[in-house]
Each structure stands twice: as C-alpha cells, then as structure tokens.
Amino acid sequence: MKDFSLLINAVYVVSAILFIFGLKLLSHPSSARKGNLLSALAMFVAVVVTLLEQDIISFDVIVASIVIGSAIGVIAAKKVEMTAMPELVSLFNGIGGLASLAVAYATIIGKTELSVLVLIVSFVALLIGAITFSGSVIAWAKLSERMVGRPIVFKGQAIVNFVLISAIFLVGFLVVTQPELSTWHYLAIGLSLLMGVMFVLPIGGADMPVVISLLNSYSGLAACAVGFALENNLLIVAGALVGASGIILTNIMCKAMNRSLVNVLTSGFQPVVTSEMEIEGEITPLTPDDAYYVLEAAQSVLVIPGYGMAVAQAQHSMKELQQLLENNGAEVSYAIHPVAGRMPGHMNVLLAEADVSYEQLFEMDEVNKRIESFDVALVIGANDVVNPAAREMKGSPIYGMPVINADLVKNVFVLKRGMASGFAGIDNPLFFKSNCRMIFGDAKDTLGHLVRQFAD
Amino acid sequence: MIAIYLVFILMLSVFVGFELIRKVPSTLHTPLMSGANAISGITVIGALSIAGGEFGQWSTLLGALAVVLASINVVGGYLVTDRMLAMFKKR
C-alpha cells in the first residue's frame, strides 16, 4: 500500500487555512454564513483525505459510524427549537468531550510501546474529555430543568474536591508508569467523570453562560490534547481555535458580570449576602390598556429582553408590536446585555428568528450612552441585567456589574410574571422607582394584547 | 523534538484564534459557539484511523464510538449554525 502521509499533511494545511478564513468571515453577520460553509468544507476535505491513511484497513465500520452519527446530527440540528440552543450546545460540548475521551482511551489500550510523553498527553486528553462530558451533561440537566438550577453544595465539598484532584494526579502517574494495567484506566475515567460533575454542581443557573463557554473551550482543548497524543497537526490547530474561542467568550461573560472566573466557579460555596439597605418607593402595576396609550405617544422605544422572553416565546409577538410601533412613527431599538439569556448571544438568535434586523440590536455600552433619549423602555423577562442596585447599592451582591440603565429612561414598563426575584435572587430597586410600571402576566399575552390594541 | 514542534503549532494557533475570535461581534456569539462545536468534531480524523485500523477489538469499538460521536458534532454543529446564520438578516 502506498504511503500518502505527505499528501494527507499537505491537505491538512489547506484545511487549517480554510478553518481560519471561516472564522474570519464570522466577523460580520452578512458574511458569517459563508464562513460557516468554508469551515464545513475544511472539515470535509480533512475527513476525506484522512481515509487515505495507511493504518486504515477496513472501511465498513467507518462508513457505518459516519452514517449513524450524521443522521443523529441532522435530526438534532433540524428539530431543535431556537430557545433550546443552550441545551443543544451543552450536549454538543459533552459529545465532543466523550469523543476525545474515547480516542484517548483507545490510544492507551490499542497502541503498544507508547512513549512516556504520548502516555501523558493521552491521559490529559482522557481527563479533559471526561470532565467536559460529565460537566456538560450536568449543565444540560440544569438548563433543561431536569435538575434544580440553584447551586448544589454540601459540607466538606472543598475537601472532597481536593482529595479528588490529588487522586487524579496519582492515577495519572500510575497510568503513565503502568499503562498495561486496566484497573488504572477505569479509575482514571471514573475519577475524571466525577470531577466534571463536582465542577458544575456548585454553579447556579444564572452563571450558566460562563459554564457553557468554559466547557466549549474544554471540548476544543480535549481535541487539542488528542492531537498531541496522535501527533496530528490539524487536530492541534482546530482544537486550539475552539479552545481560544471558548476562553474569549468565558472572559466576556465574566466581565459582563463583574466577576472573576474563580468567583463564578466557587461562588456556590459562599454564604448569600443579604443587603441591609431598604428599598424605598412602591410597586405600581399597570394594565396593558394604559400602557398602550403611552406607547402610542412614544417616539423612541427601547426593548430590553431577558431569559423570560425565551421562556414565554414572546419574540414573535414583540416583532409584531415593533412593526406596529414603527408604522406609528416610533423608532424601536433593542438593547442586549452580554449575559441576557442562558448563553452568549442567546437573545440575538431569538430575535433573528423572529426576523428582527440585526442592525436594530445594540450592545449595552452603545445604548447606555443615549439611554436618556428613549421615551419608553420595555423590559421583557429581564431582571438582573437592568438592576440599578449594581450602580447604587454598595452592599448588593451584583454591585459593580455593568447593567443596562433602564431606570434612566422616561417610562419603564416591566413585563413580568410575578414578583419573584431574578435568577440571582436579588431584589430589584428598579421596580420601586417612580418612573417604573409593572405589567404582570405572561409576556406573550401582554404583547399580544398591545398588538391587538394597536391594530384596532 | 517533535513535541516542541507541536507546541509551536499550538502556540501560534492559539494566538491566531484569539485575534480572530475577538473580532466576532456579540450578536453572533451563539452561532460562534455552535460552529466551534462543529470544529471540535475534528476529533473524527483521529478516530478514523483507530476505527479502521487493527489495534484490537476494544480499540476498534472505541474508535467507532468516537467516529459516531464526532460525526454528530460535525454534522449537527454545522447544520444548526447554518440554520441560525440564515436567520440573521438586515432590512
């Protein structure tokens, strides 16, 4: 059989270039789709040329596996609701981790006479892969509410974690020194899986954007580690690109909450801070009928969506209302907080689904500069991201977090189901301000009501 | 020596990655993540030689499992990203 390794590696170079250009095109919504296609082409080329590899003797298993995997992938991609994207991405993170785990494990047991270095990187790949997998499964369970969203903590958790990490180091040493003993393999996999669970359990629902980003990064790093174990350049390049992407997103999310990564990962352990400060004023409810008159007179409306909009599936009704407001001569803008929703960019996707132009979506900083010029702020299912306590209450747990200053808009309407506090469990002084009115009820129903009033 | 050379590649790719991803606007962060999911399915090329090679029954089985999983990531990831990006329109 001929050795095609030169050709394979040459094509890998082309593939790496395509991946990089694909990501580059992602820098603007108008070219992003082409970028995704380019990236897919890179993957396709890489897979095809890999089939020429010398080691590959039988193709039956490969073809069957690819067909099964692709079929599941197609179904998942077609069926998923846009509101469920965080769950899907979480699952995909986990699947990527499990794939890396399987490859690393197969390398350890299948190939003989591995060098110490290869054994070490294989173990690292196995470790990261397992953590990514079990961590993502927990994150998925929390996001899809198959599990309570609040942090799960127990006494002595820190000690358990310390023991666990030490045990993993020890088992790692044993795997490298005695690679033929399968007991160590099982222990390594078991402990790493446990580590992933322990890592996500103490993290609460509101911090999920950070966790998903971090696990996204891990799934890339796992692929990268596999690349080291197999001495495969393309795996390293592609894995590093994903790893870098996840790290940047993690960093953006942490900054948007004014917290460090360490703080997010361990905050479940800290006692809840209760603010001594009294909130003055009272809550004033408003009926949609009255809200209509204000909206009809408004020149500029700012919409601030949050996770509640996703839950109520209210994005389509909002789009309808937007159209009516625009026909009425008002200008409608959307303000998106980086951590609104359960993953980075969650709100943007939902609004894009409802056919809202991306040119009407603004980032927090842009909007805050001209926040006083808006007549009405419509807060839909958002809470913590518009909480003025972040600016004015020193004792508040979210003090210092950058927020959209909705309270500075002339009129604020908050569409909310009831008076429960947000995911972070913090009171929101915005609701007590004199320019704020609460419109209680399902956001979709309320918006529908407003739409009908406009139509009449 | 080969290890050093691989670290070199890793280092450069991380820098390229940081520069590229920093320019992705926040409105595209969800498609970025699902697209990254698809790219991390690159593990498939490592899994292929294990699934199709002769490294013993267990390795073949694990390799096949890895190919299935990574294919889900690749195909599902790219398709769902495309589905999302197709919705981003300006008027």
Interface residues (C-beta under 8 A of the other chain):
Chain A: F19 I20 G22 L23 K24 L26 S27 H28 P29 S30 A32 R33 N36 L37 S39 A40 M43 A46 V47 T50 L51 E53 D55 I56 I57 S58 F59 V61 I62 A64 S65 I66 I68 G69 S70 I72 G73 V74 A76 A77 K78 V80 M82 M85 L88 V89 F92 N93 I95 G96 L98 A99 S100 A102 V103 Y105 A106 T107 I109 G110 K111 L117 I212 S213 N216 S219 G220 A222 A223 C224 V226 G227 F228 L230 E231 N232 N233 L234 L235 I236 V237 A238 G239 A240 L241 V242 G243 A244 S245 G246 I247 I248 L249 I252 I336 P338 M343 P344 G345 H346 N348 V349 A352 E353 D355 S357 Y358 E359 L361 E363
Chain B: I2 A3 L6 I9 L10 S13 V14 V16 G17 F18 L20 I21 R22 K23 V24 P25 S26 T27 L28 H29 T30 P31 L32 M33 S34 G35 A36 N37 A38 I39 S40 G41 I42 T43 V44 I45 G46 A47 L48 S49 I50 A51 G52 G53 E54 F55 G56 W58 S59 T60 L62 G63 A64 L65 A66 V67 V68 L69 A70 S71 I72 N73 V74 V75 G76 G77 Y78 L79 V80 T81 D82 R83 M84 L85 A86 M87 F88 K89 K90 R91
